[in-house]
Amino acid sequence: MLLSTSKSFGILYYNKSELREEVYFRVSFLYSGPSSSITSLSMFQLLRLFPRRFVSTSPVLGQAVKSSCPAGTIINVNTKKSGKDPVALEDNEYPDWLWEVLDPEAQMKKLQADPMKLRKKQLRKDNREKIKQNNFLKQI
């Protein structure tokens, strides 16, 4: 059973003792006093040093997506001389896929369904990193 995950550190905790050890480990770097004082802190005092979501076992609830401007707002993005500025619509008038375009989790889920696209994206990323590394090495 998965107890908790940490997105910032990419750590999976499977039981409370692992979580407790990790918290003590991280506090030892943050705490400036002698290391013997760290063990005297209670678990609740230690947990207050971290954001609540870091040690929470409940799943993150999905939030309703809201558009950045209310319906009827004139959006100043007209590039043509004879064109008109578009007007924002209600959220339900836009297609559903629009709200998932910038969501990295939804995009990764979609990519995992198509392994060829996922592999192509990985190759592009790897090539980009190689180019950056080679350019950096040329500067030295």
MOGIVEN-V467019 format. One record per pair of residues at least 24 apart in sequence whose ideal C-beta (glycine too) atoms are under 10 Angstrom apart, sorted by the first residue. I is the first residue (numbers start at 1). GAP is how many residues later the second one is. Records with the same first field share a line. If there is no record, write none. Layout:
I = GAP + GAP
//
This chain:
1 = 56
2 = 55
3 = 52 + 53 + 54
4 = 49 + 50 + 51 + 52 + 53 + 54
5 = 48 + 49 + 51 + 52 + 55
6 = 44 + 45 + 47 + 48 + 49
7 = 46 + 47 + 53
8 = 43 + 45 + 46
9 = 45
11 = 43
13 = 42 + 44
16 = 27 + 39 + 41
19 = 24 + 28 + 35 + 36 + 38
20 = 26 + 27 + 35
22 = 28 + 32 + 33
23 = 24 + 26 + 27 + 31 + 32
26 = 24 + 28
64 = 27 + 35
65 = 26 + 29 + 31 + 33 + 34 + 35 + 37 + 38
66 = 25 + 33
67 = 24 + 27 + 31 + 32
//
